[in-house]
């Protein structure tokens, strides 16, 4: 578990630090309750990759691609009823890094090398990040 985060800016900064080490093909699964800050964290990741434009939640578009280096697909699966609905998105057919909000909608179909980031807290409460990093993340974010 990382240090408690007491503001949206700190949550975004944590995302920026991840963005600095993100590689093509990486999968980052972002879980947490509504309002936990998954999109804020994703915005930080994209800022860490040099993106300076808007980063809206892709709740209605489902997938929002960004032409960063590496390219990123910001994915929000909240509206999906289950894994079958995700099949047509082509998530596993891209070389882009994936930031996936609501990964539990995939029914456990994440790659074994996915970085799991869980955000506890919502609203004005302190956030806590719990990170499960597979071996391929050794020496990357978080510092392991």
C-alpha positions in Angstrom: 0.0 0.0 0.0 1.3 3.4 -0.9 1.1 6.5 1.4 -2.4 7.9 2.0 -3.4 10.6 -0.5 -5.3 13.6 0.9 -6.2 15.4 -2.3 -7.1 14.9 -6.0 -3.8 16.6 -6.9 -1.9 13.9 -5.0 -3.9 11.2 -6.7 -3.2 12.7 -10.1 0.5 13.0 -9.1 0.6 9.3 -8.3 -0.7 8.7 -11.8 1.9 11.0 -13.3 4.7 8.9 -11.7 3.1 5.8 -13.3 2.9 7.5 -16.7 6.7 8.0 -16.6 7.3 4.3 -16.7 4.4 3.0 -18.8 5.2 0.9 -21.8 3.3 -0.2 -24.9 1.3 -3.3 -24.2 1.0 -2.6 -20.4 -2.3 -3.2 -18.8 -3.3 -1.2 -15.7 -6.5 -2.2 -14.0 -8.0 0.6 -12.0 -10.6 -0.5 -9.4 -12.5 1.3 -6.7 -16.0 2.6 -5.9 -17.8 5.3 -7.8 -16.0 8.6 -7.1 -12.8 6.9 -5.9 -10.7 8.8 -8.4 -10.0 6.3 -11.2 -10.3 8.9 -13.9 -8.3 11.4 -11.9 -5.5 8.8 -11.6 -5.8 8.0 -15.3 -5.6 11.7 -16.1 -2.3 11.8 -14.1 -0.9 8.8 -16.1 -1.7 10.7 -19.4 -0.1 13.9 -18.0 3.0 11.8 -17.2 3.1 10.8 -20.8 2.9 14.5 -22.0 -0.8 14.7 -22.8 -2.0 18.3 -22.1 -5.6 18.1 -23.3 -8.8 17.1 -21.7 -9.1 13.6 -20.1 -12.9 13.0 -19.7 -14.2 9.8 -18.3 -14.9 7.4 -21.2 -18.1 6.1 -19.5 -20.2 6.6 -22.7 -17.5 6.1 -25.4 -16.1 3.1 -23.5 -12.7 3.5 -25.1 -10.8 6.8 -25.5 -7.5 6.5 -27.4 -4.6 9.0 -26.8 -1.7 9.5 -29.2 0.9 9.6 -26.5 4.2 7.7 -26.5 3.3 5.0 -25.9 -0.2 5.2 -27.2 -2.9 4.7 -24.5 -6.4 3.5 -24.6 -8.4 4.8 -21.6 -11.2 2.3 -21.1 -14.3 2.5 -18.8 -16.3 -0.7 -18.5 -18.8 0.5 -16.0 -21.8 0.3 -18.4 -21.0 -3.3 -19.5 -23.2 -6.1 -18.2 -20.4 -8.6 -18.4 -17.3 -10.0 -20.2 -19.1 -10.9 -23.5 -19.9 -7.2 -24.1 -16.2 -6.4 -23.9 -15.3 -8.8 -26.7 -16.0 -6.3 -29.5 -13.7 -3.6 -28.0 -10.5 -5.3 -29.3 -8.7 -4.7 -26.0 -6.3 -7.5 -26.4 -5.6 -6.7 -30.1 -3.8 -3.4 -29.6 -0.2 -2.5 -28.8 -1.4 0.5 -26.8 -1.1 0.6 -23.1 -4.5 0.1 -21.5 -5.9 1.9 -18.5 -9.0 0.0 -17.6 -11.6 1.3 -15.2 -14.0 -1.2 -13.7 -11.9 -4.3 -14.8 -14.1 -6.6 -12.8 -16.6 -6.3 -15.7 -14.2 -8.5 -17.6 -14.9 -11.4 -15.3 -11.3 -12.1 -14.3 -10.1 -12.0 -17.9 -7.1 -9.7 -17.3 -3.6 -10.7 -18.5 -1.4 -12.2 -15.7 1.0 -9.3 -16.2 -1.6 -6.6 -15.5 -0.8 -4.0 -12.8 -3.7 -3.9 -10.4 -4.3 -0.5 -8.7 -7.2 -0.3 -6.2 -8.3 3.1 -4.9 -10.1 3.1 -1.5 -12.0 6.2 -0.5 -14.3 8.6 -2.3 -15.6 12.1 -2.1 -13.5 14.2 0.2 -12.0 11.3 2.1 -8.4 10.3 2.1 -7.5 7.8 -0.7 -5.4 4.8 -0.3 -3.8 3.0 -3.3 -3.2 -0.7 -3.1 -1.0 -2.0 -5.9 -0.4 -5.6 -6.9 2.6 -5.6 -9.3 3.5 -8.7 -11.3 7.1 -9.7 -11.8 7.3 -7.8 -15.1 6.9 -4.5 -13.1 10.0 -5.2 -11.0 12.0 -2.0 -10.7 9.2 0.0 -12.3 6.2 1.7 -10.6 5.7 1.4 -7.7 9.4 1.2 -6.8 9.9 -2.5 -6.1 
